[in-house]
Amino acid sequence: MISFEYLTPKSLKEAQADLNKHGTDAKVIAGGTALVIMMKQRLVRPACLISLRSVRGINEIALKDGGLRLGGLATHREVETSVLVRRRWPLLAETYRHVATVRVRNMATVGGGLAHADPNQDPPPSLMVLGARIKASSVSGTREIPIDEFFTDYYETSLRPEEIITEVFVPNPAANSGAAFLKFLPRSADDYATVSAAAVLTMDRSKKTFADARIALGSVGTTPIRAREAEALLVGQPVKAEALREAAEKAKQLVDPVSDFRGSAAYKKEMAGVFVRRALEKALDNLEEKTRASKSRQTSKRRKK
Ligand SMILES: Cc1cc2nc3c(=O)[nH]c(=O)nc-3n(C[C@H](O)[C@H](O)[C@H](O)COP(=O)(O)OP(=O)(O)OC[C@H]3O[C@@H](n4cnc5c(N)ncnc54)[C@H](O)[C@@H]3O)c2cc1C
């Protein structure tokens, strides 16, 4: 391993000042699960590491302004096990649960995962369908980046070198919506996905047509992919299995995977269609389940009165 300076700021202001001072010679380190491997492989050689581990105030998971605030330093395991996330954003808890092993999830952080921008990661497709926004902060101020504009290329993001991800904001889920995330793992349970798909379906009030649809995929391109043209095939359409199949077929045409040891490009493309269809079907099942549960709660409330 190359030698480097190691700084341990205690506040965000201090971390921002350190990053500003050392410029592109420095890198922040959070869980270290990706960065340490990249340093060992000499893919990156920072002269200075700025640890975020002691920075206070950027690891909470809390309700905020009509949504959920995930601190940049919250670990994957904290998102997975948070009672609040499980109850209100079960898609997120389920997605983070699929990342690697408990050991990795105990270290890897929300901000570190996003900044790393490996297109095979699990959280990005789910955060995309939930309309997440990333808060990036530096000595010059703070800005919000919609997640759809965050990933720019293979391991590349729109984050500036001096910026730190302090928060990911996830809006409240729409009423009458159901969501699902599926990870296709033909090798081992702790591997990265061969293909992953996340979907959110929202019904109109009559529950007969789709008012909105969101679909995103992982591991099938240089970045996670939002399948907007596939979504457009569902919006305003009657709730029918045929519509889900057509949207999945369109999503398949929008991906551009590479062949690797997890499968050939042609196989991944085929699986993208299969897993989008299954994710859409599961999102619909989850919505119907939610509706049934809510009706039965209302009935029992009325009986008690
Ligand atoms: C064996 C193994 C298997 C894995 N399997 C999966 C998997 O199946 N699915 C999956 O989704 N993930 C998986 N991961 C995790 C994932 O790939 C990353 O390692 C992890 O999300 C990085 O988080 P971290 O906090 O450790 O980041 P770090 O390693 O600390 O940092 C990663 C990068 O982000 C930057 N960074 C860190 N925090 C911030 C911040 N707050 N603001 C700005 N930049 C920041 C660093 O400078 C660095 O460039 C796996 C990891 C390992 C080691």
The ligand as an ORCA input file, in Angstrom:
! r2SCAN-3c Opt
* xyz 0 1
  C     -16.956     -7.934     -1.130
  C     -17.926     -6.813     -1.424
  C     -19.125     -7.113     -2.046
  C     -20.038     -6.082     -2.341
  N     -21.210     -6.402     -2.934
  C     -22.113     -5.415     -3.209
  C     -23.352     -5.715     -3.832
  O     -23.674     -6.846     -4.131
  N     -24.200     -4.677     -4.074
  C     -23.908     -3.387     -3.731
  O     -24.729     -2.507     -3.955
  N     -22.739     -3.087     -3.126
  C     -21.845     -4.069     -2.844
  N     -20.681     -3.759     -2.202
  C     -20.514     -2.401     -1.636
  C     -20.144     -1.347     -2.627
  O     -19.647     -1.835     -3.803
  C     -19.169     -0.329     -2.049
  O     -18.024     -1.008     -1.573
  C     -19.758      0.482     -0.912
  O     -21.076      0.876     -1.148
  C     -18.917      1.730     -0.678
  O     -19.307      2.377      0.516
  P     -18.201      2.901      1.536
  O     -18.892      3.721      2.547
  O     -17.393      1.755      2.057
  O     -17.309      3.823      0.586
  P     -15.749      4.080      0.618
  O     -15.010      2.855      0.209
  O     -15.345      4.722      1.892
  O     -15.636      5.180     -0.544
  C     -15.984      4.874     -1.881
  C     -15.835      6.135     -2.741
  O     -16.770      7.110     -2.346
  C     -16.122      8.315     -1.873
  N     -16.931      8.732     -0.732
  C     -17.197      8.027      0.401
  N     -18.096      8.677      1.150
  C     -18.383      9.831      0.508
  C     -19.249     10.921      0.788
  N     -20.048     10.962      1.879
  N     -19.275     11.952     -0.097
  C     -18.516     11.928     -1.220
  N     -17.691     10.910     -1.547
  C     -17.634      9.874     -0.699
  C     -14.698      7.903     -1.562
  O     -13.793      8.997     -1.721
  C     -14.476      6.816     -2.604
  O     -14.160      7.402     -3.836
  C     -19.743     -4.747     -1.952
  C     -18.510     -4.463     -1.334
  C     -17.608     -5.466     -1.067
  C     -16.304     -5.118     -0.393
*
